[in-house]
Amino acid sequence: MDTDTDSTRRAEADAWRARDLAAVWHPCTQMKEHPGTLPLVPIRRGRGAWLEGVDGVRYLDAVSSWWTNLFGHAEPRIAEAIAAQARELEHVIYAGFSHAPGLALAEALLAKAPTGLSRVFYGDNGSAAVEIALKMSFHSHANRGEPGRTRFIALGNGYHGETLGALSMGDIPLYRRVYAPLLLEPLFAPSPDAYEAAPGEGAEACALRRADELAAIFEAHPGQVCALILEPLVQCAGGMRMHHPAYLRRAREICDAHGAHLIADEIAVGFGRTGTLFACEQAGVSPDFLCLSKGLTGGFLPMSAVLTTAAVYDAFLDDSRERAFLHSHSYTGNPLGCAAALASLAIFDSDGVLARNRGTAARMAELAAPLAAHPNVAEVRQTGMILAIELTADGPGKTPFPAADRRGLRAYRHAIERGVVLRPLGDILYWMPPYCVGEEELLHLAAVTTSAIQEATRA
């Protein structure tokens, strides 16, 4: 860009920021930090793994825009599917009506889902999917003559969304604390997080020990538990903490033994993020509820789906309207979202995505391996296309930096100035790029991450 163009675009970006900060309240943000501590980045367009700012600066989207984007920004096949559907039917009430993309998507999801799931209920976003699963679990038990099952079990360090029911199932104080008087009170089981394993204890042994503690909670509350809700393999918002699949297998057995449902929240980890299409596949288990969103539409449109079993569905079949599941959203089954999701699923089939991801994940591991030697890196961990680097004051000693230091924010600002979106979770940096990310982009990501860690950990 020439100097005049540069100057014009910077002025345009500054004007945009001023207008935005006069009108918009952004999510997950202390707005007082704008425009100083946390820079607001106006984006004009996206292509592939890159975002382009109003000022012309390009940014590698290393976090897939909050884990939603699968195949790259403006993926033409998904864009065209949405456009074609918009020319035919943009929306119709889904109570008492049906349409081709909604039916086709339900059939496609059930064909790919773990065995035993046979019904699809659509929602608007991830939190809505969790709310649907919680209500459906409780109501199905009540319809079967077990109204005393009013408790849920969730995992420590878990996260399931921001609406009140979903937030109730989370255990991250930053999000939960202020709303605690409004929330349900689940029973929290210790996380099987391998980072918290005892000295000399492997990931599988840690998972099985935690599963024994989960079983003890069920045994202490006989006949009271509706369901266990968990994020399979990776607790994403909790710091990309990871656990062994053995926990899922034992959790399935424990739920079955106690007549409770298993709710798998795969909103963030579904659609190939962990190496398989669904994370539950790696444990060989089928949940009673599978919650999907984020990557469902390839990152194009807000939509969610809850897949469940014939047993749950049958519990609502009755002449009484009170026994029906009356939960609804105005945009349930939106045809545009369904069309995007169908196009996304088709790309998995046509492009050999999962096989290609295995190669990309292996390359990510190679490039991140040297980071483990840094004196302030406690761990580099990875599950499929999710890789996390945990920063601490003493590296493997795992002593956290003082929260007020905001080391992660230092890393973020350093990276954004060098054209990489490396949004941290506290002092945990992570890579969760779109699946189209290439070699040069990964090299750039690794180099910027290395220098961001140096910047974040200096005295």
Buried (B, 14 or more C-beta within 10 A) or exposed (E): EEEEEEEBBBEBBBEBBEEBBEEEEEEEEEEEEBEEEBEBBBBBEBEBBBBBBBBBBEBBBBBBBBBBBBBBBEBEBBBEBBEEBEEEBEBEEBEEEEBBBBEBBBEBBBEBBBEBBBBBBBBBBBBBBBBBBBBBBBBBBBBBEBEEBEBBBBBBBBBBBBBEBBBBBBBBEEBBEEEEEEBBEBBBBBBBBBBBBEEEBEBBBBBBBBBEEBBEBBEEBEEBBBBBBBBBBBBBBBBBBBBBBBBBBBBBBBBEEBBBBBBBBBBBBBBBBBBBBBBBBBBEBBBBBBBBBBBBBBBBBBBBBBBBBEEBBEBBEEEEEEBEBEBEBEBBBBBBBBBBBBBBBBBBEEBEBBEEBEEBBEBBEEBBEEBBEBEBBBBBBBBBBBBBBBBBBEBEEEEBBEEEBBBBBBBBBBBBEBBBBBBBBBBBBBBBBBBBBEEEBBEBBBEBBBEBBEBBBEE
